[in-house]
Amino acid sequence: MSTLLRDRAAASVAMLEIFSDRALLDAAMRFESALAGALAAAGLIPADAATRLRALCASPGIEIEALATAAAHAGTLAIPLVAHLRALAGDDAGFVHLGSTSQDLADTALMLQASAGIDLIARDLARLSDALAAHARRHDGQLMTGRTLLQAALPVTFGLKAAQWMCGLDQALARLRREACCALAVQFGGAAGTRAGLAGHGAAIAATIAVELGLASPALPWHGRRDGIAGLAVSLAIVVGAVGKVARDIALLAQGEVAEAFEPRTPGRGGSSALAHKRNPTGCQVALSAAVRAPGLAAGIMGGMSQEHERGLGGWQAEAPILADLFCLAHGAIAAMLPVIEGLEVDPARMQANLAAAGVGVDAGESEALVAAALYRREHIEVRTDDGAVLRARLVGPTDAPPLLLLHSLGCDGTLWTPQIRALSQDFRMIVPDLRGHGDTCAPSAPVTLGRLGRDALVILDHARVRRAHVCGISLGGAIAQWLAIEAPERVDRLVLANTAARIGSHVAWQEREALVRTQGMAAVAPAVIGRFFGPDFRKAHPDVASEFLRRLVSMPADGYAACCAALRDADLTARLGAIASPTLVIGGSHDESTPPALAEALAAGIAGARLLIIDAAHLSNLECPAVFNDALREHLLEHL
């Protein structure tokens, strides 16, 4: 039974699939399969029985229309579904759904669907915001009439209007992600939320299920507490409203008597069956229709929060279809507005003419500065660590591109990666931090270790909401990258280790350099460091680059540099290289005096499957030979795509 003529106009195919009957059945089977595995891990059912039940869940052989009819009769999906599994399980029937209840299956399946839905919304809402950021940057000084209460007010710039739209979407997405952190949790409480009959293993079973399904494991079952679901619903409605704001403004700007911005011309779209001259804002129409519907749906879920006792009647049962509608409306609105914003036709001449006709002058106040501030905040993050340090990083590239963490060398900052940012920022979402005591990150007041620098990198990834990233590090950054691949392998996808080693330098050499910097300042070591950074031919051909690096090195805080010298003094990962499982490329410099080719060869030999590339360069090979470095980086990171 299809309802596409009704649903497709407001929802995307991708989101309809996430909340389809087949997807719900698959999510329910994933829960039952994970439950069987967790029960076996706790010793409550035989391991071979769990294996058979998992195989059964992978191919349950059930017809969806018959299941839907049976579920409607029973009052819940779980009853006929579990009965079907038990009928097929034979001697293992008593192990099916053990310790669980209908709402455990229903809620967990819904959270699996919601998780997939949030990923889809986050990807495309970020893309929509990126497109608005491009308009804000391009039109930051384009004067137009500001309008308050639908009347001409004072001048603004179109860039500021786009920046306001962008910030609205970014804040809505951040709110959705915060609510997702609270809501996307496994449900496992059993008949009355007490986890009875599990011999005290209930918490461990819930945690095991959660890990397998990629959901959180809450402290308590949440059968009667629906705040997480309500938070998701409201945040989805806010997403729709934020997109609707963009649509409303563009629809008004496209009115014939205003004519300042238009949806792109697309054959067969935006026409009229009665008036051939019309150019209707059809994408805006979809978003505005969603904005009309979403608040009522969110209110419906809010109205069901006062559940009865340990499990309610009628309240939680209403949530799944409402939440599905909200997800479909949210992504439908985003999908409709993506081509509108990416292809938006802006008429600066008409903006100028309307502004002149309004007679309100040409002073747009601080519009351009406001745009610059909004874009800067969007592209930079600042986060305080548990020991009080303030870390700063730059974010560059499309928000839906594969994340790439770039970790710079001792004595540099994130600008070291400028050639890579210029060449690769359309292929990757680059996360470029300044290490402690370098660039815009404050000098440390406490001792610094390689582990502390690695944890800083994880804090940056968390703040950037990146679960897993490619990691490329050079010199000290390469040592940090090794630590990440060993200590947090789940966060590292592919790995590039440039001009680094498992053990860089000697304990004595680093101790002497640390002491020299602390007593005599950066000027005492800067010339020698620059001599190792770049080969003589490069310094001769690019004296301006060498001079700029020397200036920055001399001006950086001595305490920050010395603290990182101490971190390298104590760092030796030689015995742990075998733990690195990420596909790895090791890049060395043929003229590198700090980490000679022999160290690069040893590093590659210590990591299973690592590839080695030696570049005709000194220590900062990414700057001396950017084309070769960039090609190798791109090839390695995109190899699996």
Helices and strands as residue ranges (DSSP letters): H 4-7, H 13-18, H 21-41, H 47-58, H 64-74, H 78-89, G 90-95, H 102-138, E 143-148, E 151-157, H 158-183, H 202-213, H 227-253, E 261-262, H 282-303, G 316-318, H 319-342, E 345-346, H 348-358, H 367-379, E 380-384, E 390-396, E 403-407, G 414-417, H 418-424, E 429-434, H 450-463, E 469-474, H 476-487, G 489-491, E 492-498, H 507-520, G 522-524, H 526-533, H 536-541, H 543-555, H 558-569, G 574-579, E 584-589, H 597-606, E 611-615, H 621-624, H 626-638
